[in-house]
Amino acid sequence: MPSAHKSLRERACEATKRINTILGIVDESHDKEVAQAVEKAIIDALLEERERCATVAFECCAEDKDKAHKVADEVRRIRNALVTNLTSMR
């Protein structure tokens, strides 16, 4: 069972190895670039999902605008913390 404590970089490197295996690539000269592309795709997906969650939360609480804004603001605050943490991992 995979560890729940792997960094995005570690996951991207593992994905790169799997991709290379599937494609039958033995040359590792572009592994770093491929891993960075995979990592960026993961980060972009996470950020898009956070934004989608904020939108859904806002729409679900339409009758209580104050609550909707609080939920959306909290999701965005968490998004900003995620971006900061991910950026520092690079």
GROMACS elastic network, one bead per residue, 0.5 to 0.9 nm:
[ bonds ]
;  ai    aj funct       b0    kb
    1     4     6  0.89851   500
    2     5     6  0.87534   500
    2     6     6  0.84533   500
    3     6     6  0.61290   500
    4     7     6  0.89230   500
    6     9     6  0.80229   500
    6    10     6  0.59941   500
    6    11     6  0.65612   500
    7    10     6  0.51756   500
    7    11     6  0.63380   500
    7    12     6  0.85835   500
    7    89     6  0.84172   500
    8    12     6  0.59683   500
    8    13     6  0.85204   500
    8    39     6  0.62185   500
    8    42     6  0.77317   500
    8    43     6  0.82512   500
    8    86     6  0.81121   500
    8    89     6  0.84682   500
    9    12     6  0.50366   500
    9    13     6  0.61729   500
    9    14     6  0.86272   500
    9    35     6  0.73760   500
    9    36     6  0.77999   500
    9    38     6  0.88272   500
    9    39     6  0.62600   500
    9    89     6  0.78329   500
    9    90     6  0.78872   500
   10    13     6  0.51287   500
   10    14     6  0.62252   500
   10    15     6  0.86027   500
   10    35     6  0.88592   500
   11    14     6  0.50755   500
   11    15     6  0.61159   500
   11    16     6  0.85621   500
   11    35     6  0.86322   500
   11    38     6  0.87283   500
   11    39     6  0.78082   500
   12    16     6  0.61191   500
   12    17     6  0.87033   500
   12    34     6  0.82602   500
   12    36     6  0.71508   500
   12    37     6  0.82528   500
   12    38     6  0.54211   500
   12    39     6  0.52023   500
   12    40     6  0.89188   500
   12    42     6  0.82799   500
   13    17     6  0.63407   500
   13    18     6  0.87027   500
   13    31     6  0.76999   500
   13    32     6  0.79471   500
   13    34     6  0.82499   500
   13    35     6  0.51844   500
   13    36     6  0.83824   500
   13    38     6  0.82251   500
   13    39     6  0.84276   500
   14    17     6  0.51258   500
   14    18     6  0.62721   500
   14    19     6  0.86197   500
   14    35     6  0.82836   500
   15    19     6  0.60399   500
   15    20     6  0.85095   500
   15    35     6  0.74228   500
   15    38     6  0.74403   500
   16    19     6  0.50480   500
   16    20     6  0.60955   500
   16    21     6  0.85390   500
   16    31     6  0.65628   500
   16    32     6  0.86481   500
   16    34     6  0.62620   500
   16    35     6  0.56042   500
   16    38     6  0.75279   500
   17    20     6  0.51004   500
   17    21     6  0.61421   500
   17    22     6  0.86554   500
   17    31     6  0.79923   500
   17    35     6  0.88884   500
   18    21     6  0.50398   500
   18    22     6  0.61705   500
   18    23     6  0.85826   500
   19    22     6  0.51249   500
   19    23     6  0.61351   500
   19    24     6  0.83448   500
   19    25     6  0.82661   500
   20    23     6  0.51228   500
   20    24     6  0.57526   500
   20    26     6  0.69288   500
   20    27     6  0.85398   500
   20    28     6  0.84825   500
   20    31     6  0.86894   500
   21    25     6  0.61661   500
   21    26     6  0.77498   500
   22    25     6  0.77924   500
   25    28     6  0.77624   500
   27    30     6  0.76349   500
   27    31     6  0.84290   500
   28    31     6  0.52421   500
   28    32     6  0.83761   500
   29    32     6  0.77032   500
   29    33     6  0.88376   500
   30    33     6  0.54299   500
   30    34     6  0.62267   500
   30    35     6  0.86023   500
   31    34     6  0.51007   500
   31    35     6  0.59459   500
   31    36     6  0.84811   500
   32    35     6  0.51545   500
   32    36     6  0.61579   500
   32    37     6  0.86723   500
   33    36     6  0.50976   500
   33    37     6  0.62396   500
   33    38     6  0.86868   500
   34    37     6  0.50789   500
   34    38     6  0.62123   500
   34    39     6  0.85511   500
   35    38     6  0.50557   500
   35    39     6  0.60159   500
   35    40     6  0.85175   500
   36    40     6  0.60680   500
   36    41     6  0.85631   500
   36    90     6  0.89565   500
   37    40     6  0.51115   500
   37    41     6  0.61972   500
   37    42     6  0.86970   500
   38    41     6  0.50832   500
   38    42     6  0.62828   500
   38    43     6  0.86877   500
   39    42     6  0.51274   500
   39    43     6  0.62101   500
   39    44     6  0.85988   500
   40    43     6  0.50314   500
   40    44     6  0.60054   500
   40    45     6  0.84882   500
   41    44     6  0.51195   500
   41    45     6  0.61232   500
   41    46     6  0.86126   500
   42    45     6  0.51566   500
   42    46     6  0.61968   500
   42    47     6  0.86545   500
   43    46     6  0.51008   500
   43    47     6  0.61543   500
   43    48     6  0.85689   500
   43    83     6  0.82038   500
   43    86     6  0.76954   500
   44    47     6  0.51684   500
   44    48     6  0.60947   500
   44    49     6  0.85806   500
   45    48     6  0.51326   500
   45    49     6  0.61422   500
   45    50     6  0.86201   500
   46    49     6  0.51747   500
   46    50     6  0.62105   500
   46    51     6  0.87194   500
   46    79     6  0.87183   500
   46    82     6  0.89710   500
   47    50     6  0.50858   500
   47    51     6  0.63054   500
   47    52     6  0.86273   500
   47    79     6  0.66379   500
   47    82     6  0.82705   500
   47    83     6  0.78982   500
   48    51     6  0.51519   500
   48    52     6  0.61633   500
   48    53     6  0.86320   500
   49    53     6  0.60552   500
   49    54     6  0.85726   500
   50    53     6  0.50671   500
   50    54     6  0.62840   500
   50    55     6  0.87332   500
   50    75     6  0.66635   500
   50    76     6  0.73637   500
   50    78     6  0.83660   500
   50    79     6  0.62987   500
   51    54     6  0.50819   500
   51    55     6  0.63048   500
   51    56     6  0.86763   500
   51    72     6  0.86879   500
   51    75     6  0.76276   500
   51    76     6  0.71596   500
   51    79     6  0.78562   500
   52    55     6  0.50860   500
   52    56     6  0.61508   500
   52    57     6  0.85349   500
   53    56     6  0.50600   500
   53    57     6  0.59985   500
   53    58     6  0.84688   500
   53    72     6  0.80359   500
   53    75     6  0.73603   500
   54    57     6  0.51110   500
   54    58     6  0.61244   500
   54    59     6  0.86224   500
   54    68     6  0.88636   500
   54    71     6  0.71070   500
   54    73     6  0.76845   500
   54    74     6  0.83085   500
   54    75     6  0.56055   500
   54    76     6  0.69195   500
   55    58     6  0.50889   500
   55    59     6  0.61603   500
   55    60     6  0.85698   500
   55    72     6  0.69249   500
   56    59     6  0.50606   500
   56    60     6  0.59861   500
   56    61     6  0.85854   500
   56    72     6  0.86148   500
   57    60     6  0.51459   500
   57    61     6  0.62844   500
   57    62     6  0.86711   500
   57    68     6  0.63565   500
   57    69     6  0.87060   500
   57    71     6  0.64397   500
   57    72     6  0.62735   500
   57    75     6  0.88273   500
   58    61     6  0.54111   500
   58    62     6  0.62737   500
   58    65     6  0.77925   500
   58    67     6  0.82292   500
   58    69     6  0.64829   500
   58    70     6  0.87488   500
   58    71     6  0.70160   500
   58    72     6  0.58682   500
   59    62     6  0.51598   500
   59    63     6  0.88078   500
   59    68     6  0.73878   500
   60    63     6  0.80957   500
   60    68     6  0.75680   500
   61    64     6  0.53393   500
   61    65     6  0.65172   500
   61    66     6  0.86280   500
   61    67     6  0.66355   500
   61    69     6  0.86273   500
   61    71     6  0.87727   500
   62    65     6  0.56070   500
   62    67     6  0.86077   500
   62    68     6  0.64957   500
   63    66     6  0.89885   500
   63    67     6  0.88751   500
   63    68     6  0.83750   500
   64    67     6  0.54375   500
   64    68     6  0.61637   500
   64    69     6  0.87259   500
   65    69     6  0.60606   500
   65    70     6  0.85282   500
   66    69     6  0.52290   500
   66    70     6  0.62398   500
   66    71     6  0.87156   500
   67    70     6  0.50334   500
   67    71     6  0.61525   500
   67    72     6  0.85158   500
   68    71     6  0.52331   500
   68    72     6  0.60645   500
   68    73     6  0.84045   500
   69    72     6  0.50784   500
   69    73     6  0.58295   500
   69    74     6  0.84140   500
   70    73     6  0.50820   500
   70    74     6  0.60898   500
   70    75     6  0.86423   500
   71    74     6  0.51216   500
   71    75     6  0.62560   500
   71    76     6  0.86333   500
   72    75     6  0.51413   500
   72    76     6  0.61844   500
   72    77     6  0.85614   500
   73    76     6  0.50375   500
   73    77     6  0.60198   500
   73    78     6  0.85935   500
   74    78     6  0.61850   500
   74    79     6  0.84888   500
   75    78     6  0.51483   500
   75    79     6  0.61404   500
   75    80     6  0.87153   500
   76    80     6  0.61638   500
   76    81     6  0.86129   500
   77    80     6  0.51459   500
   77    81     6  0.63276   500
   77    82     6  0.86131   500
   78    81     6  0.50451   500
   78    82     6  0.60883   500
   78    83     6  0.86352   500
   79    83     6  0.61892   500
   79    84     6  0.86214   500
   80    83     6  0.50815   500
   80    84     6  0.62079   500
   80    85     6  0.86230   500
   81    84     6  0.50822   500
   81    85     6  0.61243   500
   81    86     6  0.85203   500
   82    85     6  0.51231   500
   82    86     6  0.59868   500
   82    87     6  0.83807   500
   83    86     6  0.51445   500
   83    87     6  0.59208   500
   83    88     6  0.85110   500
   84    87     6  0.51787   500
   84    88     6  0.62457   500
   84    89     6  0.88147   500
   85    88     6  0.52117   500
   85    89     6  0.64615   500
   86    89     6  0.51432   500
   86    90     6  0.68967   500
   87    90     6  0.55910   500
